[in-house]
Amino acid sequence: MQPKLKRLLVLVFLGGLLTGGLSGLVGFGVGHLAASSPEAADRIAVFEVVGFGVFGLIAVGVSLWISVYWMRTIDEAAREAHKAAWFWGGSGALLLGLPLMLIATLPQTAEWSLPDWFYGRSDPVAHAALGAGVLLVLMLAGYTVAWAWWWFRRR
Amino acid sequence: MNNRLKVLRAERDWSQAHLAELLGVSRQTVNALETGRYDPSLPLAFKIARVFDQPIESIFSE
């Protein structure tokens, strides 16, 4: 493995530990504050939503930066493998959502209930997040399979 | 596309890892090139030609 990639992996690992640790501390502090008084819980509720949104955006930015660095560092064959995995695996798996959407247009499905896999919740926001999560998992699985297949064919 | 990478490498008694280092690619990429299952880009093909000190057309053929 190239030294640049090794450095990046170490950086990602340490960054993940640091972010996890800080998130745990902040979560503990906020949870403690919210549990101590209902008024405080009400006051910080909006900041929790904004905080999660900002954290999510920062996470997306950092992930993109890591991805760009990664793609620029790996060699051309590895890059081709990722491109093929994105196109065939990612997009192919994304298409699996199409039959689900078609089925959802039928009135017969109006009474169906979705599993409460999103923190035991069954509200519309949880269902939207569940749908996004399912597609994400499908795409990641498709990506991984296509990436492994690309290298398997060229072993 | 066919190539003589494996022969040229064997003539020099180089390992795949050594050739990969010279080309700045991974050993897996060298293996994929040698088995003819991956065609290199033009810049990489030129680099290969430079490393073996041979014209591209003597290394790669249709």
Backbone of each chain as ProteinMPNN parsed JSONL, in Angstrom:
{"seq_chain_A": "MQPKLKRLLVLVFLGGLLTGGLSGLVGFGVGHLAASSPEAADRIAVFEVVGFGVFGLIAVGVSLWISVYWMRTIDEAAREAHKAAWFWGGSGALLLGLPLMLIATLPQTAEWSLPDWFYGRSDPVAHAALGAGVLLVLMLAGYTVAWAWWWFRRR", "coords_chain_A": {"N_chain_A": [[0.846, -1.213, 0.0], [0.426, 2.237, -0.788], [2.353, 4.864, 0.781], [0.949, 7.295, 1.106], [-1.707, 6.5, 1.119], [-1.719, 4.885, 3.363], [-1.225, 6.789, 5.323], [-3.551, 8.265, 5.083], [-5.48, 6.39, 5.882], [-4.761, 6.004, 8.566], [-5.209, 8.571, 9.492], [-7.989, 8.78, 9.069], [-8.87, 6.779, 10.791], [-7.958, 7.714, 13.328], [-9.248, 10.185, 13.328], [-11.897, 9.329, 13.292], [-12.051, 8.087, 15.786], [-11.604, 10.308, 17.439], [-13.782, 11.968, 16.706], [-15.894, 10.277, 17.42], [-15.452, 10.086, 20.185], [-15.713, 12.801, 20.985], [-18.358, 13.257, 20.159], [-19.672, 11.496, 21.83], [-19.118, 12.661, 24.328], [-20.362, 15.192, 24.041], [-22.986, 14.331, 23.558], [-23.488, 13.047, 25.975], [-23.354, 15.23, 27.731], [-25.44, 16.897, 26.765], [-27.617, 15.157, 27.044], [-27.592, 14.814, 29.806], [-28.131, 17.401, 30.642], [-30.683, 17.79, 29.514], [-32.105, 15.891, 30.888], [-32.015, 16.874, 33.405], [-33.694, 19.107, 33.672], [-36.981, 19.869, 32.495], [-37.475, 22.314, 31.224], [-35.002, 23.117, 30.289], [-34.559, 21.071, 28.481], [-36.507, 21.656, 26.573], [-35.533, 24.085, 25.669], [-33.084, 23.434, 24.465], [-33.812, 21.765, 22.452], [-34.243, 22.676, 19.774], [-31.675, 23.384, 19.104], [-30.449, 20.951, 19.08], [-31.499, 19.762, 16.782], [-30.534, 21.528, 14.799], [-27.819, 21.258, 15.341], [-27.345, 18.519, 14.752], [-27.914, 18.601, 12.05], [-25.907, 20.341, 11.087], [-23.649, 18.883, 11.877], [-24.035, 16.631, 10.283], [-23.739, 17.772, 7.722], [-21.077, 18.616, 7.846], [-19.879, 16.135, 8.137], [-20.493, 15.017, 5.649], [-19.01, 16.743, 4.003], [-16.369, 16.22, 4.891], [-16.228, 13.501, 4.282], [-16.44, 13.633, 1.497], [-14.084, 15.01, 0.907], [-12.184, 13.131, 1.763], [-12.811, 11.087, -0.017], [-12.167, 12.254, -2.499], [-9.411, 12.676, -2.165], [-8.629, 10.026, -1.825], [-9.355, 8.889, -4.324], [-7.638, 10.277, -5.967], [-5.226, 9.333, -5.177], [-5.06, 6.552, -5.476], [-4.199, 3.999, -7.947], [-4.714, 3.841, -11.587], [-6.152, 1.502, -12.329], [-7.407, 0.701, -9.981], [-9.014, 2.893, -9.682], [-10.662, 2.62, -11.914], [-11.979, 0.324, -11.112], [-13.512, 1.31, -9.016], [-15.099, 3.128, -10.404], [-16.561, 1.41, -12.073], [-17.826, -0.061, -10.103], [-19.397, 1.901, -8.935], [-21.085, 2.608, -11.091], [-22.283, 0.145, -12.075], [-22.818, -1.407, -9.756], [-23.73, 0.433, -7.699], [-25.662, 2.08, -9.092], [-27.195, 0.063, -10.237], [-28.216, -1.258, -7.98], [-29.657, 0.845, -6.959], [-31.725, 0.979, -8.75], [-33.285, -1.083, -7.875], [-35.004, 0.028, -6.16], [-37.021, 0.959, -7.716], [-39.147, -0.999, -8.428], [-40.278, -1.128, -5.897], [-41.273, 1.456, -5.591], [-43.158, 1.474, -7.653], [-44.949, -0.484, -6.782], [-45.823, 0.806, -4.54], [-47.513, 2.703, -5.578], [-49.941, 1.535, -5.922], [-53.308, 1.203, -4.787], [-53.823, -0.913, -3.095], [-51.679, -1.134, -1.418], [-51.913, 0.827, 0.433], [-52.731, 0.286, 2.979], [-50.72, -1.088, 4.066], [-48.221, -1.615, 6.538], [-45.108, -0.285, 7.552], [-42.037, -1.771, 8.738], [-40.849, -0.999, 12.066], [-38.087, -0.184, 12.072], [-36.509, 2.016, 12.403], [-35.248, 3.187, 15.002], [-37.431, 2.189, 16.439], [-39.543, 3.751, 15.67], [-42.504, 4.892, 13.913], [-43.342, 7.025, 12.433], [-43.921, 9.5, 9.767], [-41.435, 10.822, 9.126], [-39.582, 9.023, 10.116], [-40.128, 6.869, 8.452], [-39.375, 7.927, 5.993], [-36.655, 8.221, 6.464], [-36.029, 5.581, 6.854], [-36.515, 4.538, 4.299], [-34.533, 5.911, 2.852], [-32.325, 4.858, 4.148], [-32.523, 2.124, 3.541], [-32.153, 2.172, 0.767], [-29.555, 3.177, 0.721], [-28.126, 1.106, 1.957], [-28.63, -0.942, 0.11], [-27.349, 0.153, -2.146], [-24.701, 0.347, -1.24], [-24.168, -2.346, -0.799], [-24.467, -3.349, -3.407], [-22.432, -1.889, -4.655], [-20.162, -2.892, -3.326], [-20.23, -5.603, -4.088], [-20.007, -5.368, -6.905], [-17.519, -4.112, -7.092], [-15.82, -6.057, -5.961], [-16.261, -8.085, -7.814], [-15.198, -6.942, -10.131], [-12.435, -6.909, -9.573], [-12.095, -9.62, -9.125], [-12.498, -10.704, -11.646], [-10.2, -9.875, -12.812], [-8.062, -11.0, -11.587]], "CA_chain_A": [[0.0, 0.0, 0.0], [1.211, 3.465, -0.879], [2.445, 5.597, 2.05], [-0.109, 8.319, 1.194], [-2.949, 5.823, 1.493], [-1.565, 4.456, 4.76], [-1.395, 8.005, 6.137], [-4.973, 8.629, 5.051], [-6.223, 5.427, 6.702], [-4.465, 6.314, 9.974], [-5.907, 9.836, 9.769], [-9.423, 8.481, 9.148], [-9.08, 5.997, 12.016], [-7.81, 8.61, 14.484], [-10.332, 11.175, 13.218], [-13.122, 8.639, 13.694], [-11.998, 7.927, 17.248], [-11.763, 11.639, 18.033], [-15.169, 12.399, 16.478], [-16.75, 9.431, 18.256], [-15.245, 10.491, 21.578], [-16.315, 14.124, 21.183], [-19.814, 13.098, 20.043], [-20.111, 10.842, 23.068], [-19.062, 13.656, 25.408], [-21.423, 16.184, 23.81], [-24.253, 13.635, 23.769], [-23.647, 12.832, 27.419], [-23.63, 16.54, 28.332], [-26.782, 17.339, 26.36], [-28.56, 14.235, 27.675], [-27.61, 15.114, 31.24], [-28.816, 18.701, 30.778], [-32.104, 17.607, 29.194], [-32.726, 15.074, 31.937], [-32.025, 17.611, 34.682], [-34.893, 19.946, 33.76], [-37.783, 19.873, 31.26], [-37.343, 23.616, 30.541], [-33.721, 23.077, 29.571], [-34.756, 20.145, 27.354], [-37.257, 22.397, 25.553], [-34.679, 25.15, 25.101], [-31.987, 22.912, 23.615], [-34.355, 20.865, 21.418], [-34.008, 23.216, 18.437], [-30.224, 23.349, 18.852], [-30.108, 19.552, 18.765], [-31.825, 19.544, 15.36], [-29.56, 22.293, 14.007], [-26.499, 20.637, 15.572], [-27.267, 17.277, 13.979], [-27.852, 18.982, 10.633], [-24.558, 20.877, 10.824], [-22.715, 17.756, 11.995], [-24.222, 15.813, 9.077], [-23.141, 18.475, 6.569], [-19.613, 18.549, 8.007], [-19.497, 14.739, 7.862], [-20.55, 14.846, 4.188], [-17.859, 17.473, 3.453], [-15.136, 15.477, 5.204], [-16.268, 12.257, 3.497], [-16.129, 13.977, 0.106], [-12.656, 15.347, 0.834], [-11.457, 11.858, 1.859], [-13.042, 10.349, -1.268], [-11.386, 12.89, -3.568], [-8.004, 12.365, -1.886], [-8.474, 8.586, -2.084], [-9.412, 8.635, -5.764], [-6.451, 10.862, -6.617], [-4.024, 8.628, -4.729], [-5.011, 5.168, -5.984], [-3.775, 3.938, -9.354], [-5.822, 3.929, -12.54], [-6.981, 0.294, -12.335], [-8.24, 0.779, -8.778], [-10.004, 3.937, -9.975], [-11.621, 1.997, -12.831], [-12.794, -0.614, -10.319], [-14.494, 2.119, -8.277], [-16.064, 3.684, -11.364], [-17.445, 0.314, -12.471], [-18.646, -0.415, -8.932], [-20.397, 2.96, -8.775], [-22.075, 2.559, -12.161], [-23.038, -1.109, -12.141], [-23.287, -1.826, -8.43], [-24.508, 1.482, -7.045], [-26.841, 2.436, -9.875], [-28.013, -1.159, -10.375], [-28.94, -1.472, -6.72], [-30.61, 1.951, -6.824], [-32.891, 0.63, -9.572], [-34.122, -2.012, -7.124], [-36.034, 0.831, -5.485], [-38.09, 1.26, -8.675], [-40.316, -1.85, -8.21], [-40.914, -0.751, -4.626], [-42.054, 2.672, -5.833], [-44.306, 1.099, -8.488], [-45.904, -1.189, -5.917], [-46.385, 1.787, -3.598], [-48.557, 3.517, -6.233], [-51.208, 0.781, -5.904], [-54.122, 1.466, -3.585], [-53.791, -2.069, -2.18], [-50.571, -1.027, -0.457], [-52.158, 1.962, 1.34], [-52.94, -0.201, 4.348], [-49.528, -1.792, 4.543], [-47.43, -0.86, 7.521], [-43.675, -0.547, 7.421], [-41.423, -2.167, 10.018], [-40.349, 0.15, 12.839], [-36.646, -0.415, 12.23], [-35.802, 3.269, 12.667], [-35.361, 3.483, 16.446], [-38.747, 1.811, 16.937], [-40.523, 4.776, 15.322], [-43.265, 4.601, 12.69], [-43.885, 8.286, 11.913], [-43.495, 9.732, 8.37], [-40.001, 11.142, 9.011], [-38.854, 7.763, 10.327], [-40.305, 6.058, 7.242], [-38.53, 8.521, 4.947], [-35.27, 7.871, 6.803], [-35.9, 4.132, 6.621], [-36.394, 4.364, 2.848], [-33.191, 6.361, 2.459], [-31.359, 3.891, 4.705], [-32.605, 0.866, 2.773], [-31.493, 2.42, -0.527], [-28.125, 3.315, 0.993], [-27.589, -0.242, 2.209], [-28.666, -1.653, -1.176], [-26.304, 0.699, -3.022], [-23.387, -0.042, -0.715], [-24.009, -3.787, -1.049], [-24.236, -3.491, -4.846], [-21.104, -1.323, -4.922], [-19.151, -3.832, -2.828], [-20.255, -6.809, -4.931], [-19.47, -5.019, -8.232], [-16.088, -3.829, -6.928], [-15.145, -7.349, -5.757], [-16.369, -8.812, -9.076], [-14.263, -6.326, -11.069], [-11.084, -7.388, -9.264], [-12.094, -11.077, -9.27], [-12.337, -10.97, -13.074], [-8.846, -9.453, -13.257], [-7.075, -11.531, -10.622]], "C_chain_A": [[0.869, 1.247, 0.0], [1.229, 4.204, 0.464], [1.337, 6.637, 2.233], [-1.431, 7.705, 1.641], [-2.906, 5.373, 2.944], [-1.819, 5.635, 5.688], [-2.879, 8.381, 6.228], [-5.789, 7.694, 5.947], [-6.008, 5.698, 8.193], [-5.228, 7.565, 10.391], [-7.41, 9.599, 9.944], [-9.738, 7.734, 10.44], [-9.018, 6.897, 13.259], [-8.917, 9.665, 14.507], [-11.655, 10.58, 13.66], [-13.189, 8.474, 15.204], [-12.268, 9.255, 17.942], [-13.209, 12.122, 17.917], [-16.13, 11.598, 17.355], [-16.676, 9.84, 19.718], [-15.923, 11.82, 21.879], [-17.847, 14.043, 21.138], [-20.378, 12.475, 21.309], [-20.169, 11.833, 24.221], [-20.197, 14.674, 25.283], [-22.792, 15.553, 24.071], [-24.539, 13.418, 25.237], [-24.043, 14.141, 28.102], [-25.051, 16.997, 28.04], [-27.846, 16.465, 27.029], [-28.713, 14.526, 29.154], [-28.39, 16.402, 31.496], [-30.318, 18.549, 30.556], [-32.819, 16.83, 30.292], [-32.874, 15.853, 33.238], [-33.249, 18.528, 34.804], [-35.645, 19.954, 32.426], [-37.649, 21.198, 30.491], [-36.061, 23.642, 29.693], [-33.846, 22.181, 28.337], [-35.488, 20.845, 26.211], [-36.364, 23.412, 24.84], [-33.634, 24.597, 24.137], [-32.499, 22.048, 22.457], [-34.032, 21.353, 20.004], [-32.515, 23.171, 18.076], [-29.753, 21.929, 18.52], [-30.348, 19.278, 17.281], [-30.803, 20.248, 14.472], [-28.173, 21.655, 14.125], [-26.324, 19.372, 14.764], [-27.15, 17.579, 12.486], [-26.469, 19.465, 10.249], [-23.53, 19.759, 10.868], [-22.785, 16.866, 10.744], [-23.567, 16.441, 7.859], [-21.619, 18.421, 6.63], [-19.128, 17.136, 7.67], [-19.492, 14.47, 6.359], [-19.331, 15.511, 3.534], [-16.557, 16.715, 3.664], [-15.081, 14.18, 4.381], [-15.92, 12.517, 2.03], [-14.643, 14.267, -0.062], [-11.815, 14.071, 0.855], [-11.591, 11.084, 0.544], [-12.206, 10.917, -2.411], [-9.908, 12.553, -3.411], [-7.712, 10.911, -2.24], [-8.417, 8.312, -3.584], [-8.184, 9.185, -6.494], [-5.183, 10.089, -6.285], [-3.92, 7.225, -5.325], [-4.63, 5.152, -7.468], [-4.995, 3.8, -10.28], [-6.726, 2.695, -12.562], [-7.931, 0.306, -11.13], [-9.357, 1.811, -8.976], [-11.097, 3.382, -10.91], [-12.553, 1.059, -12.085], [-13.878, 0.157, -9.568], [-15.547, 2.698, -9.216], [-17.073, 2.612, -11.784], [-18.378, -0.056, -11.321], [-19.751, 0.617, -8.726], [-21.492, 2.812, -9.819], [-22.933, 1.299, -12.091], [-23.633, -1.49, -10.788], [-24.208, -0.809, -7.794], [-25.795, 1.794, -7.783], [-27.771, 1.238, -10.045], [-28.85, -1.4, -9.136], [-29.982, -0.381, -6.501], [-31.9, 1.648, -7.596], [-33.824, -0.349, -8.863], [-35.229, -1.271, -6.373], [-37.231, 1.098, -6.382], [-39.314, 0.346, -8.501], [-41.048, -1.5, -6.919], [-41.792, 0.482, -4.815], [-43.296, 2.368, -6.663], [-45.379, 0.422, -7.644], [-46.607, -0.196, -4.997], [-47.477, 2.645, -4.227], [-49.929, 2.824, -6.192], [-52.003, 1.074, -4.633], [-54.089, 0.311, -2.585], [-52.722, -1.927, -1.104], [-50.795, 0.075, 0.578], [-52.277, 1.511, 2.795], [-51.713, -0.915, 4.915], [-48.816, -0.945, 5.602], [-45.966, -1.265, 7.38], [-43.109, -0.984, 8.771], [-40.847, -0.947, 10.743], [-38.855, -0.022, 13.146], [-35.881, 0.853, 12.585], [-36.06, 3.691, 14.118], [-36.767, 3.209, 16.984], [-39.841, 2.801, 16.582], [-41.26, 4.404, 14.034], [-43.948, 5.859, 12.146], [-43.35, 8.54, 10.496], [-42.0, 10.022, 8.204], [-39.165, 9.873, 9.177], [-38.963, 6.874, 9.099], [-39.454, 6.587, 6.092], [-37.073, 8.138, 5.185], [-35.023, 6.389, 6.562], [-35.714, 3.851, 5.131], [-35.01, 4.759, 2.355], [-32.14, 5.362, 2.924], [-31.331, 2.597, 3.914], [-31.898, 1.03, 1.432], [-29.977, 2.515, -0.355], [-27.463, 1.946, 1.185], [-27.538, -1.035, 0.906], [-27.529, -1.187, -2.082], [-24.91, 0.301, -2.55], [-23.12, -1.522, -0.974], [-23.701, -4.022, -2.528], [-22.845, -3.017, -5.232], [-20.016, -2.322, -4.54], [-19.066, -5.071, -3.721], [-19.616, -6.508, -6.298], [-17.966, -4.764, -8.162], [-15.299, -5.135, -6.799], [-15.139, -8.153, -7.057], [-15.356, -8.275, -10.09], [-12.853, -6.864, -10.84], [-10.985, -8.919, -9.436], [-11.868, -11.469, -10.73], [-10.919, -10.667, -13.558], [-7.745, -9.951, -12.347], [-5.946, -12.23, -11.346]], "O_chain_A": [[1.894, 1.317, 0.678], [0.243, 4.178, 1.201], [0.842, 6.846, 3.34], [-2.175, 8.293, 2.425], [-3.899, 5.458, 3.667], [-2.521, 5.518, 6.693], [-3.386, 8.756, 7.285], [-6.674, 8.138, 6.677], [-6.948, 5.632, 8.985], [-5.81, 7.629, 11.473], [-8.028, 10.148, 10.856], [-10.738, 8.013, 11.103], [-9.895, 6.853, 14.121], [-9.453, 9.996, 15.565], [-12.448, 11.245, 14.327], [-14.231, 8.688, 15.824], [-13.044, 9.331, 18.894], [-13.792, 12.617, 18.883], [-17.053, 12.15, 17.952], [-17.694, 9.931, 20.404], [-16.616, 11.963, 22.887], [-18.543, 14.659, 21.946], [-21.432, 12.88, 21.798], [-21.128, 11.854, 24.992], [-20.892, 14.983, 26.25], [-23.649, 16.154, 24.719], [-25.67, 13.577, 25.696], [-24.944, 14.168, 28.94], [-25.776, 17.427, 28.937], [-28.853, 16.973, 27.521], [-29.819, 14.492, 29.694], [-29.192, 16.49, 32.425], [-31.126, 19.099, 31.304], [-33.988, 17.079, 30.586], [-33.732, 15.548, 34.066], [-33.782, 18.711, 35.899], [-35.032, 20.035, 31.362], [-37.701, 21.211, 29.261], [-36.046, 24.116, 28.558], [-33.304, 22.495, 27.277], [-35.152, 20.665, 25.041], [-36.415, 23.583, 23.622], [-33.334, 25.215, 23.115], [-31.725, 21.647, 21.588], [-33.608, 20.577, 19.147], [-32.141, 22.954, 16.923], [-28.789, 21.735, 17.779], [-29.528, 18.655, 16.608], [-30.273, 19.665, 13.526], [-27.45, 21.529, 13.137], [-25.275, 19.163, 14.153], [-26.406, 16.924, 11.756], [-25.918, 19.062, 9.225], [-22.647, 19.683, 10.014], [-21.768, 16.413, 10.22], [-22.926, 15.757, 7.061], [-20.95, 18.211, 5.618], [-18.106, 16.96, 7.007], [-18.606, 13.785, 5.849], [-18.702, 14.942, 2.642], [-15.745, 16.579, 2.748], [-14.031, 13.81, 3.854], [-15.205, 11.737, 1.4], [-14.018, 13.837, -1.031], [-10.865, 13.927, 0.085], [-10.623, 10.503, 0.053], [-11.614, 10.172, -3.192], [-9.233, 12.195, -4.376], [-6.698, 10.597, -2.864], [-7.538, 7.592, -4.057], [-7.747, 8.633, -7.504], [-4.189, 10.169, -7.007], [-2.825, 6.761, -5.644], [-4.729, 6.169, -8.154], [-6.132, 3.664, -9.828], [-7.93, 2.817, -12.786], [-9.107, -0.035, -11.25], [-10.482, 1.634, -8.507], [-12.286, 3.639, -10.72], [-13.749, 0.992, -12.369], [-15.024, -0.287, -9.491], [-16.73, 2.757, -8.88], [-18.277, 2.865, -11.845], [-19.56, -0.329, -11.528], [-20.885, 0.274, -8.391], [-22.678, 2.878, -9.497], [-24.161, 1.378, -12.052], [-24.807, -1.849, -10.692], [-25.327, -1.132, -7.396], [-26.88, 1.782, -7.2], [-28.993, 1.384, -10.002], [-30.039, -1.707, -9.223], [-31.048, -0.629, -5.937], [-33.0, 2.0, -7.171], [-35.005, -0.442, -9.198], [-36.247, -1.854, -6.002], [-38.318, 1.42, -5.903], [-40.431, 0.858, -8.43], [-42.275, -1.564, -6.85], [-42.899, 0.559, -4.283], [-44.363, 2.93, -6.418], [-46.567, 0.717, -7.775], [-47.798, -0.319, -4.708], [-48.279, 3.249, -3.515], [-50.956, 3.467, -6.406], [-51.439, 1.178, -3.544], [-54.296, 0.509, -1.388], [-52.828, -2.51, -0.025], [-49.985, 0.251, 1.489], [-51.964, 2.261, 3.719], [-51.679, -1.293, 6.086], [-48.823, 0.285, 5.546], [-45.64, -2.424, 7.126], [-43.635, -0.613, 9.82], [-40.414, 0.015, 10.109], [-38.428, -0.008, 14.3], [-34.732, 0.782, 13.02], [-36.981, 4.457, 14.403], [-37.241, 3.911, 17.877], [-40.946, 2.721, 17.119], [-40.725, 3.699, 13.178], [-44.987, 5.782, 11.49], [-42.418, 7.861, 10.066], [-41.369, 9.535, 7.266], [-38.173, 9.672, 8.476], [-38.001, 6.195, 8.738], [-38.886, 5.818, 5.317], [-36.348, 7.781, 4.257], [-33.944, 5.991, 6.123], [-34.875, 3.039, 4.742], [-34.391, 4.056, 1.556], [-31.192, 5.054, 2.202], [-30.267, 2.039, 3.647], [-31.144, 0.156, 1.005], [-29.214, 2.004, -1.174], [-26.389, 1.675, 0.647], [-26.55, -1.711, 0.618], [-26.837, -1.995, -2.702], [-24.045, -0.039, -3.357], [-22.006, -1.913, -1.321], [-22.799, -4.788, -2.869], [-22.161, -3.654, -6.033], [-19.083, -2.573, -5.303], [-17.976, -5.528, -4.067], [-18.794, -7.281, -6.791], [-17.224, -5.152, -9.065], [-14.257, -5.309, -7.43], [-14.155, -8.82, -7.377], [-14.731, -9.045, -10.819], [-12.159, -7.23, -11.789], [-9.945, -9.445, -9.833], [-11.151, -12.425, -11.026], [-10.5, -11.159, -14.606], [-6.64, -9.409, -12.327], [-5.025, -12.738, -10.708]]}, "seq_chain_B": "MNNRLKVLRAERDWSQAHLAELLGVSRQTVNALETGRYDPSLPLAFKIARVFDQPIESIFSE", "coords_chain_B": {"N_chain_B": [[-6.588, -6.733, -25.964], [-3.201, -7.688, -26.387], [-0.165, -8.281, -24.524], [3.397, -8.101, -23.76], [4.263, -8.034, -21.214], [4.708, -9.823, -19.046], [6.72, -11.501, -20.006], [8.787, -9.669, -20.511], [9.233, -8.749, -17.953], [10.035, -11.085, -16.698], [12.404, -11.57, -18.059], [14.016, -9.661, -16.962], [14.091, -10.478, -14.436], [12.416, -9.468, -12.495], [10.171, -8.898, -9.802], [6.569, -8.882, -9.511], [5.821, -7.008, -7.671], [8.035, -5.317, -7.621], [8.015, -4.265, -10.211], [5.579, -2.981, -10.065], [6.174, -0.996, -8.23], [8.024, 0.496, -9.692], [6.365, 1.45, -11.668], [4.534, 2.837, -10.254], [2.091, 1.82, -9.463], [-0.339, -0.541, -8.125], [0.419, -3.94, -7.035], [-1.581, -5.661, -7.749], [-2.638, -4.382, -9.949], [-0.55, -4.634, -11.796], [-0.628, -7.395, -12.099], [-3.194, -7.676, -13.238], [-2.705, -6.359, -15.633], [-0.738, -7.981, -16.805], [-2.109, -10.377, -17.207], [-3.688, -9.622, -19.204], [-6.181, -8.686, -18.743], [-6.745, -6.184, -18.137], [-6.546, -3.174, -19.767], [-4.061, -0.76, -20.123], [-4.058, 2.841, -19.53], [-3.175, 5.445, -21.891], [-1.075, 7.155, -20.817], [-0.037, 5.393, -18.83], [0.773, 3.271, -20.404], [2.831, 4.462, -21.849], [4.575, 4.926, -19.763], [5.193, 2.325, -19.032], [6.529, 1.548, -21.33], [8.746, 3.2, -21.138], [9.928, 2.243, -18.781], [10.701, -0.333, -19.562], [12.261, 0.369, -21.596], [11.53, 0.27, -24.312], [9.754, 0.549, -27.464], [6.237, 1.357, -27.472], [4.664, -0.17, -29.253], [6.056, -2.52, -29.441], [5.575, -3.771, -27.145], [2.837, -3.858, -26.672], [0.106, -5.335, -28.445], [-2.558, -5.783, -30.858]], "CA_chain_B": [[-5.222, -6.339, -26.314], [-2.163, -8.572, -25.811], [1.079, -7.582, -24.181], [4.555, -8.951, -23.419], [4.744, -7.567, -19.899], [5.205, -10.916, -18.2], [7.995, -11.94, -20.596], [9.783, -8.609, -20.288], [9.523, -8.722, -16.52], [10.791, -12.304, -16.39], [13.756, -11.381, -18.611], [14.773, -8.799, -16.031], [14.017, -11.126, -13.128], [11.746, -8.553, -11.577], [8.908, -9.381, -9.235], [5.427, -7.999, -9.831], [5.844, -5.897, -6.702], [9.08, -4.383, -8.042], [7.518, -3.55, -11.396], [4.505, -2.094, -9.588], [6.829, 0.155, -7.602], [8.61, 1.309, -10.768], [5.284, 2.086, -12.436], [3.691, 3.634, -9.357], [0.746, 1.229, -9.375], [-0.369, -1.639, -7.165], [0.809, -5.239, -7.589], [-2.797, -6.207, -8.356], [-2.77, -3.763, -11.274], [0.443, -5.288, -12.658], [-1.165, -8.725, -12.389], [-4.307, -7.512, -14.191], [-2.105, -5.991, -16.926], [-0.031, -9.143, -17.356], [-3.069, -11.389, -17.661], [-4.404, -9.048, -20.348], [-7.582, -8.419, -18.382], [-6.901, -4.736, -17.974], [-5.748, -2.404, -20.726], [-3.618, 0.476, -19.455], [-4.29, 4.122, -20.194], [-2.02, 5.833, -22.709], [0.058, 7.561, -19.971], [0.59, 4.234, -18.177], [1.442, 2.498, -21.458], [4.092, 5.166, -22.121], [5.434, 4.701, -18.605], [5.659, 0.933, -19.158], [7.517, 1.544, -22.417], [9.96, 3.843, -20.603], [10.542, 1.352, -17.787], [11.342, -1.439, -20.269], [13.093, 0.974, -22.635], [11.102, -0.292, -25.6], [8.593, 1.262, -28.002], [4.941, 0.813, -27.033], [4.143, -1.19, -30.178], [6.738, -3.809, -29.267], [5.067, -4.358, -25.892], [1.394, -4.109, -26.811], [-0.388, -5.618, -29.796], [-4.012, -6.009, -30.871]], "C_chain_B": [[-4.216, -7.276, -25.628], [-0.932, -7.744, -25.444], [2.16, -8.582, -23.76], [5.125, -8.597, -22.041], [5.391, -8.68, -19.076], [6.577, -11.392, -18.676], [9.1, -10.931, -20.293], [10.198, -8.546, -18.816], [10.388, -9.925, -16.133], [12.227, -12.181, -16.883], [14.638, -10.582, -17.667], [14.788, -9.352, -14.611], [13.426, -10.188, -12.069], [10.503, -9.244, -11.01], [7.797, -8.423, -9.665], [5.448, -6.772, -8.921], [6.876, -4.843, -7.115], [8.618, -3.568, -9.25], [6.424, -2.548, -10.991], [5.098, -0.821, -8.98], [7.41, 1.09, -8.668], [7.533, 2.089, -11.528], [4.403, 2.982, -11.578], [2.258, 3.146, -9.319], [0.792, 0.087, -8.356], [0.044, -2.956, -7.842], [-0.387, -5.894, -8.298], [-2.987, -5.648, -9.774], [-1.785, -4.399, -12.256], [-0.06, -6.668, -13.065], [-2.288, -8.647, -13.429], [-3.783, -7.158, -15.577], [-1.486, -7.219, -17.588], [-0.986, -10.203, -17.887], [-3.911, -10.876, -18.827], [-5.847, -8.713, -20.04], [-7.818, -6.946, -18.083], [-5.968, -4.039, -18.957], [-5.355, -1.073, -20.097], [-4.04, 1.723, -20.231], [-3.05, 4.451, -21.026], [-0.833, 6.3, -21.842], [0.759, 6.375, -19.303], [1.337, 3.383, -19.201], [2.797, 3.133, -21.801], [5.093, 4.93, -20.987], [6.038, 3.288, -18.659], [6.759, 0.854, -20.215], [8.842, 2.154, -21.93], [10.699, 2.921, -19.648], [11.295, 0.214, -18.482], [12.236, -0.957, -21.413], [12.795, 0.37, -24.016], [9.946, 0.545, -26.134], [7.285, 0.56, -27.603], [4.494, -0.347, -27.921], [4.871, -2.531, -30.065], [6.279, -4.496, -27.97], [3.594, -4.742, -26.028], [1.034, -4.394, -28.264], [-1.879, -5.926, -29.713], [-4.343, -7.496, -30.881]], "O_chain_B": [[-4.359, -7.609, -24.452], [-0.699, -6.662, -25.983], [1.878, -9.74, -23.451], [6.299, -8.829, -21.752], [6.462, -8.509, -18.495], [7.475, -11.651, -17.874], [10.199, -11.295, -19.876], [11.363, -8.32, -18.491], [11.336, -9.808, -15.357], [13.159, -12.629, -16.216], [15.847, -10.798, -17.587], [15.405, -8.784, -13.71], [13.877, -10.134, -10.925], [9.877, -10.07, -11.675], [8.055, -7.308, -10.119], [5.138, -5.657, -9.342], [6.639, -3.642, -6.984], [8.803, -2.352, -9.307], [6.359, -1.431, -11.503], [4.59, 0.281, -9.19], [7.303, 2.311, -8.563], [7.75, 3.219, -11.968], [3.625, 3.784, -12.094], [1.323, 3.932, -9.165], [1.848, -0.208, -7.795], [0.021, -3.066, -9.068], [-0.228, -6.583, -9.306], [-3.437, -6.354, -10.677], [-2.133, -4.671, -13.405], [0.062, -7.066, -14.223], [-2.334, -9.437, -14.371], [-4.34, -7.597, -16.583], [-1.686, -7.465, -18.778], [-0.707, -10.849, -18.897], [-4.742, -11.603, -19.371], [-6.647, -8.482, -20.946], [-8.941, -6.52, -17.813], [-4.762, -4.284, -18.974], [-6.209, -0.342, -19.596], [-4.338, 1.663, -21.424], [-2.007, 3.813, -20.882], [0.3, 5.892, -22.096], [1.987, 6.341, -19.214], [2.402, 2.839, -18.907], [3.783, 2.428, -22.016], [6.29, 4.76, -21.218], [7.218, 3.085, -18.374], [7.778, 0.189, -20.026], [9.92, 1.671, -22.276], [11.925, 2.818, -19.686], [12.386, -0.165, -18.056], [12.876, -1.751, -22.103], [13.702, 0.015, -24.769], [9.232, 1.181, -25.358], [7.242, -0.657, -27.425], [4.013, -1.369, -27.432], [4.372, -3.554, -30.532], [6.574, -5.669, -27.745], [3.164, -5.799, -25.566], [1.575, -3.785, -29.187], [-2.399, -6.28, -28.655], [-5.517, -7.867, -30.893]]}, "name": "protein", "num_of_chains": 2, "seq": "MQPKLKRLLVLVFLGGLLTGGLSGLVGFGVGHLAASSPEAADRIAVFEVVGFGVFGLIAVGVSLWISVYWMRTIDEAAREAHKAAWFWGGSGALLLGLPLMLIATLPQTAEWSLPDWFYGRSDPVAHAALGAGVLLVLMLAGYTVAWAWWWFRRRMNNRLKVLRAERDWSQAHLAELLGVSRQTVNALETGRYDPSLPLAFKIARVFDQPIESIFSE"}
